[in-house]
Amino acid sequence: MFDDEHDGKLINVILADDDSSTRFLLQSLLNKNGCKVLAAKGDGEALLDAYRHLKAIYTLPDMILLDISMPGALNGVDVLKKLREANPDLYVVMISGETDGNVVREVIAAGAAGFIVKPFTVGRIRELIASFRKKAGL
């Protein structure tokens, strides 16, 4: 049973965070609150690969959670921009321990639907899910 009240439609999610504990926690919270995590990756390039694969099999995510600071050639802002180029309607929420106002403004200007500050709470994740459901009419 889901912790949140809704009509039973699962929200398909992919996420990327370089911290395995954060990935595991997010995946667990999302799966317990009406979401289905289709992929959980440790860097931006792997998330883009997962997105392309899902798109190829006609299973686009409803929501993407994306850490800003990740290893590799692409940070979260770079990945956000590539995702928005591929699909301007994607609902992408950035996650970061960085609370600098300039960073937040940059990701919102780049097309992020929201921003979650680490460490996050269960309540904040539930708010995110409820907000998405309301926006999507679910």
C-alpha positions as CSV (number, residue, x, y, z in Angstrom):
1,M,0.0,0.0,0.0
2,F,1.2,3.5,-0.7
3,D,1.8,6.0,2.1
4,D,0.2,8.8,0.0
5,E,-3.5,8.7,-1.0
6,H,-3.9,8.6,-4.8
7,D,-5.7,6.7,-7.5
8,G,-3.0,4.0,-7.8
9,K,-1.2,5.4,-10.9
10,L,2.5,4.9,-10.3
11,I,4.8,7.7,-11.3
12,N,7.7,6.4,-13.3
13,V,11.0,8.0,-12.1
14,I,14.6,7.8,-13.0
15,L,17.2,9.3,-10.7
16,A,20.9,10.0,-10.6
17,D,23.0,10.7,-7.5
18,D,26.7,9.8,-7.1
19,D,26.1,8.9,-3.4
20,S,24.9,5.3,-3.2
21,S,23.2,5.8,0.2
22,T,21.2,8.7,-1.2
23,R,20.3,6.7,-4.3
24,F,19.1,3.8,-2.1
25,L,17.2,6.1,0.2
26,L,15.5,8.0,-2.6
27,Q,14.6,4.8,-4.4
28,S,13.1,3.3,-1.3
29,L,11.1,6.5,-0.4
30,L,9.8,6.9,-4.0
31,N,8.8,3.2,-4.3
32,K,6.9,3.4,-1.0
33,N,5.1,6.6,-2.0
34,G,3.4,5.8,-5.3
35,C,6.4,5.8,-7.6
36,K,8.2,3.2,-9.7
37,V,11.9,3.8,-10.0
38,L,12.9,2.7,-13.5
39,A,16.6,3.4,-13.1
40,A,18.9,4.7,-10.4
41,K,22.3,5.8,-11.6
42,G,25.5,7.2,-10.1
43,D,26.4,9.8,-12.7
44,G,24.9,12.0,-15.4
45,E,26.1,10.0,-18.4
46,A,24.5,6.8,-17.1
47,L,21.2,8.7,-16.5
48,L,21.3,10.0,-20.1
49,D,21.9,6.4,-21.3
50,A,19.0,5.1,-19.2
51,Y,16.7,7.9,-20.5
52,R,17.7,7.1,-24.2
53,H,17.0,3.4,-23.5
54,L,13.6,4.0,-21.9
55,K,12.7,6.4,-24.8
56,A,13.6,3.7,-27.3
57,I,11.2,1.3,-25.7
58,Y,8.5,3.9,-25.3
59,T,8.7,4.1,-21.5
60,L,9.5,7.7,-20.8
61,P,9.8,8.7,-17.1
62,D,7.2,11.0,-15.6
63,M,9.8,12.6,-13.3
64,I,13.6,12.8,-13.1
65,L,15.5,13.5,-9.9
66,L,19.0,14.7,-10.7
67,D,21.9,15.6,-8.4
68,I,23.8,18.7,-9.4
69,S,27.3,17.6,-8.4
70,M,28.3,14.2,-9.9
71,P,31.5,12.8,-11.2
72,G,32.3,12.4,-14.9
73,A,32.2,14.7,-17.9
74,L,28.7,16.0,-17.2
75,N,27.4,17.5,-14.0
76,G,23.7,17.7,-13.2
77,V,23.2,21.1,-14.8
78,D,24.8,19.8,-18.1
79,V,22.5,16.7,-18.0
80,L,19.5,18.9,-17.2
81,K,20.2,21.0,-20.3
82,K,20.6,17.9,-22.5
83,L,17.3,16.4,-21.2
84,R,15.5,19.7,-21.8
85,E,16.8,19.7,-25.4
86,A,15.5,16.2,-25.9
87,N,12.2,16.8,-24.3
88,P,11.2,20.3,-23.0
89,D,8.2,18.9,-21.2
90,L,10.3,16.6,-18.8
91,Y,9.6,17.2,-15.1
92,V,13.2,17.4,-13.7
93,V,13.9,18.1,-10.1
94,M,17.4,19.0,-9.0
95,I,18.9,17.7,-5.8
96,S,21.9,19.3,-4.0
97,G,23.5,20.1,-0.7
98,E,24.4,23.4,-2.3
99,T,22.0,26.1,-1.3
100,D,23.6,29.1,-3.0
101,G,20.9,31.3,-4.5
102,N,22.8,31.6,-7.8
103,V,22.9,27.8,-8.2
104,V,19.2,27.5,-7.6
105,R,18.4,30.3,-10.0
106,E,20.7,28.7,-12.6
107,V,18.9,25.3,-12.5
108,I,15.5,26.9,-12.5
109,A,16.5,29.1,-15.5
110,A,17.8,25.9,-17.2
111,G,14.3,24.3,-16.9
112,A,14.3,22.5,-13.6
113,A,10.8,22.0,-12.2
114,G,12.1,22.2,-8.7
115,F,15.0,21.9,-6.3
116,I,15.5,19.7,-3.2
117,V,18.1,20.5,-0.7
118,K,20.1,17.7,0.9
119,P,19.7,16.4,3.5
120,F,16.1,16.0,2.6
121,T,13.2,14.7,4.7
122,V,10.6,12.1,4.0
123,G,8.1,14.9,4.2
124,R,9.9,16.8,1.5
125,I,9.9,13.8,-0.9
126,R,6.2,13.4,-0.2
127,E,5.6,17.0,-1.0
128,L,7.4,16.6,-4.3
129,I,5.3,13.6,-5.2
130,A,2.1,15.4,-4.3
131,S,3.1,18.5,-6.2
132,F,3.8,16.4,-9.3
133,R,0.5,14.6,-9.0
134,K,-1.4,17.9,-8.8
135,K,0.5,19.4,-11.8
136,A,0.0,16.2,-13.8
137,G,-3.7,15.9,-12.8
138,L,-3.2,12.5,-11.2
